[in-house]
Amino acid sequence: MWVTASPRAKRVVLVCWVIFASINLWAMSKFPTGETIPFHFVWISIALVFGVNSWPLAGMLSALLVVTVSTGFVMLSQAVRGEIRFEETSEVPLMVAVFLVMVWHVRRRQRALRELETVAALERQRAETQGLFVRLGSHELRTSITVARGYAELIRSAHEDEQTEEDATIVLDELGKLDRLTSGLTTLMRLDSPVETSSLELDVFLERLVRRWIPAAERAWSAESRVGTVQANAERLQAALDSLLENAIAFTQNGDRISVRAWREQGLFRITVSDTGCGIAADDVSHIFERFWSSRAGEVGGGNGLGLAIVRAAVEARGGRASVTSVPGRGTTFTLTIPDGIRERRPVAPAVVLESPTPVGGVSLGDPV
């Protein structure tokens, strides 16, 4: 508030209050039968000044003592002279109690505000640290990993003895894991920043996304979307779907089916990523979106537990939710439910359909319908 901006402003408020309280004390003693109004003006004014100036405890108690003694002396003198009833003097301790309760609430609020400021400062520090890590992860760390992988490749190609090749291969595998972990952490931290959305032709977006993944694995790929334009962040949506497709590849074998479907419902759109792989154990489903949790933790080639955490973070940042259903031995379906944010509807174009009926080589496709 403006009155707390400078010590001079505080002094002006204090002097004004002293003058105002003195006038009301004079009115109390001058008009005994009407002392109620100036009496309450004195107490209301000290409450207002305390709330505005936020006196230290010693100053507040001193002001309270002065007001209590002065108003009590005036009312007690009037009661002794028979100008007012003695019962009316009970207002003084009652007003003291009310004022002390108000002081307790004000000081509690001040403590809460200080705690909030501390939390906000820690949050700013965390955001700065996170931003620094993202910058390091997206450049310095990945550059170092790339250089190390290059030298490991040179060592493996320059030596013909079997042991050196095996050692270099191990180094390359570990560097690959570190690169994937760094990429996952960088992506996950970026998802905590504010979301900027734009219009996105989801049908075309999903068709291109699945086509990009087809050469990665010999699966029967398919994509079908009848959504049209949505309001979304393409980069984050791609990060979520890439994680789901990578997860689907990891839990399927050659010849299994991976399908992506999308459709619109009232006020939202849904995207499902389904596979006919080994499925997820019932005990693991409740943990599947937790950070750093993986059903294959400790296994060779096991994940780092960031992929599905990225999915959840990306969807929840958009106000949506991610869910999963799975039958062990039969497959898994992940569902992303996201508000579309489009106010004016346009006619939905015919569904985009992509089929990969021949998984051999992972690249056989007909033209999309």
The 8 nearest C-alpha neighbors of each residue, nearest first, counted from 0:
[[1, 2, 3, 4, 51, 52, 5, 50],
 [2, 0, 4, 3, 8, 5, 51, 9],
 [1, 3, 8, 4, 0, 9, 5, 51],
 [4, 2, 1, 5, 0, 9, 52, 8],
 [3, 5, 1, 2, 0, 8, 6, 9],
 [4, 6, 7, 8, 3, 9, 2, 1],
 [7, 5, 9, 8, 10, 4, 3, 2],
 [8, 6, 10, 5, 9, 11, 4, 2],
 [7, 9, 11, 2, 5, 10, 6, 12],
 [10, 8, 6, 12, 7, 11, 2, 13],
 [9, 11, 13, 7, 8, 12, 14, 6],
 [12, 10, 8, 14, 9, 13, 15, 7],
 [11, 13, 15, 9, 10, 14, 16, 8],
 [12, 14, 10, 16, 11, 15, 9, 17],
 [15, 13, 17, 11, 16, 12, 10, 18],
 [16, 14, 12, 18, 13, 17, 19, 11],
 [15, 17, 19, 13, 14, 18, 20, 12],
 [18, 16, 14, 20, 15, 19, 21, 13],
 [17, 19, 21, 15, 16, 20, 22, 14],
 [20, 18, 16, 22, 21, 17, 15, 23],
 [21, 19, 23, 17, 41, 22, 18, 16],
 [22, 20, 24, 18, 23, 19, 17, 25],
 [23, 21, 25, 19, 20, 24, 18, 26],
 [22, 24, 37, 26, 20, 25, 21, 27],
 [25, 23, 27, 21, 26, 22, 20, 28],
 [24, 26, 22, 28, 23, 27, 29, 21],
 [27, 25, 23, 29, 24, 28, 30, 22],
 [28, 26, 34, 24, 25, 30, 29, 37],
 [27, 29, 25, 26, 30, 31, 73, 24],
 [30, 28, 26, 27, 25, 31, 34, 24],
 [29, 31, 33, 27, 32, 28, 26, 34],
 [32, 30, 34, 33, 28, 27, 29, 82],
 [31, 33, 30, 34, 83, 82, 35, 27],
 [34, 32, 31, 30, 35, 36, 27, 37],
 [33, 35, 27, 31, 36, 37, 32, 38],
 [36, 34, 38, 33, 37, 39, 27, 32],
 [35, 37, 39, 38, 34, 40, 33, 27],
 [38, 36, 40, 23, 39, 34, 35, 27],
 [39, 37, 35, 41, 36, 40, 34, 27],
 [38, 40, 42, 41, 36, 37, 43, 35],
 [39, 41, 37, 43, 38, 42, 44, 36],
 [42, 40, 20, 44, 39, 38, 43, 37],
 [41, 43, 39, 45, 44, 40, 46, 38],
 [42, 44, 40, 46, 45, 41, 39, 47],
 [43, 45, 47, 41, 46, 42, 40, 48],
 [46, 44, 48, 42, 47, 43, 49, 41],
 [45, 47, 43, 49, 44, 48, 50, 42],
 [48, 46, 44, 50, 45, 49, 51, 43],
 [47, 49, 51, 45, 50, 46, 52, 44],
 [50, 48, 53, 46, 52, 51, 47, 54],
 [49, 51, 47, 48, 53, 52, 46, 105],
 [50, 52, 48, 49, 53, 47, 2, 3],
 [51, 53, 49, 54, 48, 50, 3, 9],
 [52, 54, 49, 50, 51, 55, 48, 105],
 [55, 53, 59, 52, 58, 49, 56, 57],
 [54, 56, 58, 57, 59, 53, 60, 52],
 [55, 57, 59, 58, 60, 54, 61, 53],
 [58, 56, 60, 59, 55, 61, 54, 62],
 [59, 57, 61, 55, 60, 56, 54, 62],
 [58, 60, 56, 62, 61, 57, 54, 63],
 [59, 61, 63, 57, 58, 62, 64, 56],
 [62, 60, 58, 64, 63, 59, 57, 65],
 [63, 61, 65, 59, 64, 60, 58, 66],
 [64, 62, 60, 66, 61, 65, 67, 59],
 [63, 65, 67, 61, 62, 66, 68, 60],
 [66, 64, 62, 68, 63, 67, 69, 61],
 [67, 65, 63, 69, 64, 68, 70, 62],
 [66, 68, 64, 65, 70, 69, 71, 63],
 [67, 69, 71, 65, 66, 70, 72, 64],
 [70, 68, 72, 66, 71, 67, 65, 73],
 [71, 69, 73, 72, 67, 68, 66, 74],
 [70, 72, 68, 74, 69, 73, 67, 75],
 [71, 73, 75, 69, 70, 74, 68, 76],
 [72, 74, 70, 76, 71, 75, 28, 77],
 [75, 73, 77, 71, 76, 72, 88, 78],
 [74, 76, 78, 72, 77, 73, 71, 79],
 [77, 75, 79, 73, 78, 74, 72, 80],
 [76, 78, 74, 82, 80, 75, 79, 83],
 [77, 79, 83, 81, 75, 85, 80, 76],
 [80, 78, 76, 81, 77, 75, 82, 85],
 [79, 81, 77, 78, 82, 76, 83, 75],
 [80, 82, 78, 79, 83, 77, 84, 85],
 [81, 83, 77, 80, 78, 31, 84, 32],
 [84, 82, 78, 81, 77, 85, 32, 31],
 [83, 85, 86, 78, 87, 81, 82, 88],
 [84, 86, 78, 87, 88, 83, 75, 89],
 [87, 85, 84, 88, 89, 90, 83, 78],
 [86, 88, 89, 85, 84, 90, 83, 74],
 [87, 89, 90, 86, 85, 91, 74, 75],
 [90, 88, 87, 91, 86, 92, 93, 85],
 [91, 89, 93, 88, 92, 87, 94, 86],
 [90, 92, 94, 89, 93, 88, 71, 95],
 [93, 91, 95, 94, 90, 89, 96, 67],
 [94, 92, 90, 96, 95, 91, 97, 89],
 [93, 95, 97, 91, 96, 92, 90, 98],
 [94, 96, 92, 98, 93, 97, 99, 91],
 [95, 97, 93, 99, 94, 98, 92, 100],
 [98, 96, 94, 100, 95, 99, 93, 101],
 [97, 99, 101, 95, 100, 96, 94, 102],
 [98, 100, 102, 96, 101, 97, 95, 103],
 [101, 99, 103, 97, 102, 98, 96, 104],
 [100, 102, 98, 104, 99, 103, 105, 97],
 [103, 101, 99, 105, 100, 104, 106, 98],
 [102, 104, 100, 106, 101, 105, 107, 99],
 [103, 105, 107, 101, 102, 106, 108, 100],
 [106, 104, 102, 108, 107, 103, 101, 109],
 [105, 107, 109, 103, 108, 104, 102, 110],
 [108, 106, 104, 110, 109, 105, 103, 111],
 [109, 107, 111, 105, 106, 110, 104, 112],
 [108, 110, 106, 112, 111, 107, 105, 113],
 [111, 109, 113, 107, 108, 112, 114, 106],
 [110, 112, 108, 114, 109, 113, 115, 107],
 [113, 111, 115, 109, 114, 110, 116, 108],
 [114, 112, 116, 110, 115, 111, 109, 117],
 [113, 115, 117, 111, 116, 112, 118, 110],
 [116, 114, 112, 118, 117, 113, 119, 111],
 [115, 117, 119, 113, 114, 118, 120, 112],
 [118, 116, 114, 120, 115, 119, 113, 121],
 [117, 119, 115, 121, 120, 116, 122, 114],
 [120, 118, 122, 116, 117, 121, 115, 123],
 [119, 121, 117, 123, 122, 118, 116, 124],
 [122, 120, 124, 118, 123, 119, 125, 117],
 [123, 121, 119, 125, 124, 120, 118, 126],
 [124, 122, 126, 120, 125, 121, 119, 127],
 [123, 125, 121, 127, 122, 126, 128, 120],
 [124, 126, 122, 128, 123, 127, 129, 121],
 [127, 125, 129, 123, 124, 128, 130, 122],
 [126, 128, 130, 124, 129, 125, 123, 131],
 [129, 127, 131, 125, 130, 126, 124, 132],
 [128, 130, 126, 132, 131, 127, 125, 133],
 [129, 131, 127, 133, 128, 132, 126, 134],
 [132, 130, 128, 134, 129, 133, 135, 127],
 [131, 133, 135, 129, 134, 130, 136, 128],
 [134, 132, 136, 130, 185, 131, 135, 137],
 [133, 135, 131, 137, 132, 136, 138, 130],
 [136, 134, 139, 132, 138, 133, 137, 140],
 [137, 135, 133, 140, 134, 138, 132, 185],
 [136, 138, 134, 135, 133, 141, 139, 185],
 [139, 137, 135, 141, 136, 142, 140, 134],
 [138, 140, 135, 142, 141, 143, 136, 137],
 [141, 139, 136, 143, 142, 135, 138, 144],
 [140, 142, 144, 143, 138, 139, 145, 136],
 [141, 143, 145, 139, 140, 144, 138, 146],
 [144, 142, 146, 140, 141, 145, 147, 139],
 [143, 145, 141, 147, 142, 146, 148, 140],
 [144, 146, 142, 148, 143, 147, 141, 149],
 [145, 147, 149, 143, 148, 144, 142, 150],
 [148, 146, 144, 150, 149, 145, 143, 151],
 [149, 147, 151, 145, 146, 150, 171, 144],
 [148, 150, 146, 152, 147, 151, 145, 153],
 [149, 151, 153, 147, 152, 148, 154, 146],
 [150, 152, 148, 154, 153, 149, 167, 147],
 [153, 151, 149, 155, 150, 154, 148, 156],
 [152, 154, 150, 156, 151, 155, 157, 149],
 [155, 153, 151, 157, 152, 156, 150, 158],
 [156, 154, 164, 152, 153, 167, 157, 158],
 [155, 157, 153, 154, 158, 152, 159, 164],
 [158, 156, 154, 155, 153, 159, 152, 164],
 [159, 157, 155, 156, 160, 154, 163, 164],
 [158, 160, 161, 157, 164, 156, 163, 155],
 [161, 159, 162, 163, 158, 164, 165, 155],
 [160, 162, 164, 163, 165, 159, 158, 166],
 [161, 163, 165, 164, 160, 166, 167, 159],
 [164, 162, 166, 165, 161, 160, 167, 158],
 [165, 163, 155, 167, 161, 162, 166, 168],
 [164, 166, 168, 162, 163, 167, 161, 169],
 [167, 165, 163, 169, 168, 164, 162, 170],
 [168, 166, 170, 164, 169, 165, 155, 151],
 [167, 169, 171, 165, 166, 170, 164, 172],
 [170, 168, 172, 166, 167, 171, 173, 165],
 [169, 171, 167, 173, 168, 172, 174, 166],
 [172, 170, 168, 174, 169, 173, 148, 175],
 [173, 171, 175, 169, 174, 170, 168, 176],
 [174, 172, 176, 170, 175, 171, 177, 169],
 [173, 175, 177, 171, 176, 172, 178, 170],
 [174, 176, 172, 178, 173, 177, 171, 179],
 [175, 177, 173, 179, 174, 178, 180, 172],
 [178, 176, 174, 180, 175, 179, 181, 173],
 [177, 179, 175, 181, 176, 180, 174, 182],
 [180, 178, 182, 176, 177, 181, 183, 175],
 [179, 181, 177, 183, 182, 178, 176, 184],
 [182, 180, 178, 184, 183, 179, 177, 136],
 [181, 183, 179, 185, 180, 184, 178, 186],
 [184, 182, 180, 186, 181, 185, 305, 179],
 [185, 183, 187, 181, 186, 182, 188, 180],
 [186, 184, 182, 133, 188, 183, 187, 136],
 [185, 187, 183, 189, 184, 188, 182, 190],
 [188, 186, 184, 190, 309, 189, 185, 183],
 [187, 189, 190, 185, 186, 191, 184, 129],
 [190, 188, 186, 191, 187, 192, 185, 133],
 [189, 191, 187, 188, 192, 313, 312, 186],
 [192, 190, 189, 188, 193, 187, 316, 312],
 [191, 193, 190, 189, 194, 188, 316, 126],
 [194, 192, 195, 191, 190, 316, 189, 317],
 [193, 195, 196, 192, 316, 317, 232, 190],
 [196, 194, 232, 193, 197, 231, 317, 192],
 [195, 197, 232, 231, 230, 194, 198, 233],
 [196, 198, 230, 231, 232, 199, 195, 233],
 [199, 197, 230, 229, 228, 231, 200, 196],
 [198, 200, 229, 228, 201, 230, 197, 231],
 [201, 199, 228, 227, 202, 203, 204, 229],
 [200, 202, 204, 203, 199, 227, 228, 205],
 [203, 201, 224, 204, 205, 200, 351, 227],
 [204, 202, 206, 205, 201, 200, 207, 351],
 [203, 205, 201, 207, 202, 206, 208, 200],
 [206, 204, 208, 202, 207, 203, 201, 209],
 [205, 207, 203, 209, 208, 204, 210, 222],
 [208, 206, 210, 204, 205, 209, 203, 211],
 [209, 207, 205, 211, 206, 210, 204, 212],
 [208, 210, 212, 211, 206, 207, 205, 213],
 [211, 209, 207, 213, 212, 208, 206, 214],
 [210, 212, 208, 209, 213, 207, 214, 215],
 [211, 213, 209, 215, 210, 214, 208, 216],
 [212, 214, 210, 215, 361, 211, 362, 216],
 [215, 213, 361, 362, 212, 216, 211, 360],
 [216, 214, 212, 213, 361, 217, 211, 248],
 [217, 215, 218, 214, 361, 213, 248, 253],
 [216, 218, 361, 358, 253, 360, 359, 254],
 [217, 219, 358, 254, 255, 253, 256, 216],
 [220, 218, 256, 358, 355, 356, 254, 255],
 [219, 221, 355, 257, 218, 258, 256, 354],
 [222, 220, 354, 258, 353, 355, 259, 257],
 [221, 223, 259, 353, 258, 352, 260, 206],
 [222, 224, 352, 260, 351, 259, 353, 261],
 [225, 223, 261, 202, 351, 350, 260, 226],
 [224, 226, 350, 262, 227, 261, 202, 351],
 [227, 225, 262, 263, 224, 202, 201, 261],
 [226, 228, 347, 200, 201, 202, 225, 348],
 [229, 227, 200, 199, 201, 198, 226, 230],
 [230, 228, 339, 199, 198, 231, 341, 200],
 [229, 231, 198, 340, 339, 197, 341, 196],
 [232, 230, 196, 197, 233, 229, 199, 198],
 [231, 233, 196, 235, 234, 236, 195, 197],
 [232, 234, 236, 235, 237, 231, 199, 196],
 [235, 233, 237, 236, 232, 238, 239, 231],
 [236, 234, 238, 237, 233, 232, 313, 239],
 [235, 237, 233, 239, 238, 234, 232, 240],
 [236, 238, 240, 234, 235, 239, 241, 233],
 [239, 237, 235, 241, 236, 240, 242, 234],
 [240, 238, 310, 236, 242, 237, 241, 309],
 [241, 239, 243, 237, 242, 238, 244, 236],
 [240, 242, 244, 238, 243, 239, 237, 245],
 [241, 243, 306, 245, 239, 240, 244, 246],
 [244, 242, 240, 246, 241, 245, 247, 239],
 [245, 243, 247, 241, 246, 242, 240, 248],
 [244, 246, 242, 248, 247, 243, 241, 249],
 [245, 247, 243, 249, 244, 248, 242, 250],
 [248, 246, 244, 250, 245, 249, 243, 274],
 [249, 247, 245, 251, 246, 250, 244, 216],
 [248, 250, 246, 247, 251, 245, 252, 244],
 [251, 249, 247, 248, 276, 277, 246, 252],
 [252, 250, 276, 248, 249, 255, 247, 277],
 [251, 253, 255, 254, 276, 250, 218, 248],
 [252, 254, 217, 218, 255, 251, 216, 358],
 [253, 255, 218, 358, 219, 252, 217, 256],
 [256, 254, 218, 252, 253, 275, 251, 219],
 [255, 257, 219, 274, 275, 218, 220, 258],
 [258, 256, 274, 220, 273, 219, 221, 218],
 [257, 259, 221, 273, 222, 220, 272, 274],
 [258, 260, 222, 272, 271, 221, 223, 273],
 [261, 259, 223, 271, 224, 270, 222, 258],
 [262, 260, 270, 224, 269, 225, 271, 223],
 [263, 261, 226, 225, 269, 268, 224, 264],
 [262, 264, 268, 226, 267, 269, 265, 261],
 [265, 263, 267, 268, 266, 262, 269, 226],
 [264, 266, 267, 263, 268, 338, 339, 262],
 [265, 267, 338, 264, 339, 268, 340, 263],
 [268, 266, 338, 339, 264, 337, 265, 263],
 [267, 269, 263, 337, 264, 262, 336, 339],
 [268, 270, 336, 261, 335, 262, 263, 337],
 [271, 269, 261, 335, 260, 334, 336, 272],
 [270, 272, 334, 260, 333, 259, 273, 335],
 [271, 273, 259, 333, 332, 258, 334, 260],
 [274, 272, 332, 258, 331, 257, 271, 333],
 [273, 275, 257, 330, 256, 331, 276, 247],
 [274, 276, 330, 256, 329, 255, 331, 251],
 [275, 277, 251, 330, 274, 250, 278, 329],
 [276, 278, 328, 330, 327, 329, 250, 251],
 [279, 277, 327, 330, 331, 328, 326, 325],
 [280, 278, 327, 325, 281, 283, 284, 326],
 [279, 281, 283, 282, 327, 284, 278, 326],
 [280, 282, 283, 284, 279, 325, 327, 285],
 [283, 281, 280, 284, 285, 286, 279, 287],
 [282, 284, 280, 281, 286, 285, 287, 279],
 [283, 285, 287, 286, 281, 282, 279, 280],
 [284, 286, 283, 287, 282, 288, 281, 289],
 [287, 285, 283, 284, 289, 288, 292, 282],
 [286, 288, 284, 289, 285, 283, 307, 292],
 [289, 287, 308, 307, 286, 311, 290, 292],
 [290, 288, 286, 292, 287, 308, 291, 304],
 [289, 291, 308, 292, 305, 304, 288, 307],
 [292, 290, 304, 305, 303, 289, 293, 308],
 [293, 291, 304, 290, 289, 294, 287, 286],
 [294, 292, 304, 296, 295, 302, 291, 303],
 [293, 295, 296, 283, 292, 287, 301, 302],
 [296, 294, 301, 293, 298, 297, 302, 300],
 [297, 295, 293, 298, 301, 294, 302, 292],
 [296, 298, 295, 301, 299, 300, 302, 293],
 [299, 297, 301, 295, 296, 300, 302, 294],
 [298, 300, 301, 297, 295, 296, 302, 172],
 [299, 301, 298, 302, 295, 297, 176, 296],
 [302, 300, 295, 298, 299, 296, 297, 303],
 [301, 303, 304, 293, 295, 300, 296, 305],
 [302, 304, 305, 291, 293, 180, 301, 292],
 [303, 305, 291, 292, 293, 302, 290, 306],
 [306, 304, 308, 291, 290, 303, 307, 183],
 [307, 305, 242, 309, 308, 304, 310, 183],
 [306, 308, 310, 288, 309, 305, 311, 242],
 [307, 309, 288, 305, 290, 311, 310, 306],
 [310, 308, 312, 307, 306, 187, 311, 313],
 [311, 309, 239, 307, 308, 313, 312, 314],
 [310, 312, 308, 314, 309, 313, 321, 315],
 [313, 311, 309, 315, 314, 310, 316, 308],
 [314, 312, 310, 316, 311, 315, 235, 190],
 [313, 315, 319, 311, 317, 316, 312, 320],
 [314, 316, 319, 318, 317, 312, 320, 313],
 [317, 315, 313, 314, 318, 312, 194, 190],
 [316, 318, 315, 314, 319, 313, 337, 194],
 [319, 317, 315, 316, 314, 337, 338, 320],
 [320, 318, 337, 315, 314, 336, 317, 338],
 [319, 321, 336, 315, 314, 335, 322, 337],
 [320, 322, 335, 311, 334, 336, 314, 323],
 [323, 321, 334, 333, 335, 320, 324, 336],
 [322, 324, 333, 332, 334, 325, 321, 331],
 [325, 323, 332, 331, 333, 322, 326, 284],
 [324, 326, 331, 278, 279, 330, 332, 327],
 [325, 327, 329, 278, 330, 328, 331, 279],
 [328, 326, 278, 279, 329, 277, 280, 325],
 [327, 329, 277, 278, 330, 326, 276, 275],
 [330, 328, 326, 327, 275, 278, 277, 276],
 [329, 331, 275, 278, 276, 274, 277, 326],
 [332, 330, 325, 278, 274, 273, 324, 326],
 [333, 331, 273, 324, 272, 323, 325, 271],
 [332, 334, 323, 272, 271, 322, 273, 324],
 [335, 333, 271, 322, 270, 321, 323, 336],
 [334, 336, 321, 270, 269, 320, 271, 337],
 [335, 337, 269, 319, 320, 268, 321, 334],
 [336, 338, 319, 267, 268, 339, 335, 269],
 [339, 337, 267, 340, 266, 319, 268, 318],
 [338, 340, 267, 229, 230, 341, 268, 337],
 [341, 339, 230, 338, 342, 229, 266, 267],
 [342, 340, 339, 343, 230, 229, 344, 228],
 [343, 341, 344, 340, 339, 266, 230, 345],
 [344, 342, 341, 345, 340, 346, 228, 229],
 [343, 345, 342, 346, 341, 347, 228, 227],
 [344, 346, 347, 343, 228, 227, 348, 341],
 [347, 345, 348, 344, 227, 349, 228, 226],
 [348, 346, 227, 345, 226, 349, 225, 228],
 [347, 349, 346, 350, 227, 225, 226, 351],
 [350, 348, 351, 347, 225, 368, 227, 224],
 [351, 349, 225, 224, 352, 348, 223, 202],
 [350, 352, 224, 223, 202, 368, 349, 225],
 [353, 351, 223, 367, 222, 368, 350, 354],
 [352, 354, 222, 367, 221, 223, 206, 351],
 [355, 353, 221, 356, 220, 364, 222, 352],
 [354, 356, 220, 364, 219, 357, 221, 363],
 [357, 355, 219, 354, 358, 220, 364, 363],
 [358, 356, 355, 359, 363, 219, 361, 364],
 [357, 359, 361, 218, 219, 217, 254, 360],
 [360, 358, 361, 357, 217, 362, 363, 218],
 [359, 361, 362, 217, 358, 214, 363, 216],
 [360, 362, 217, 358, 214, 359, 213, 216],
 [361, 363, 214, 360, 213, 364, 358, 359],
 [364, 362, 357, 355, 361, 358, 365, 360],
 [365, 363, 355, 362, 354, 366, 356, 357],
 [364, 366, 367, 354, 363, 355, 353, 368],
 [365, 367, 368, 364, 353, 354, 352, 355],
 [368, 366, 353, 352, 365, 351, 354, 206],
 [367, 352, 351, 366, 353, 350, 365, 349]]
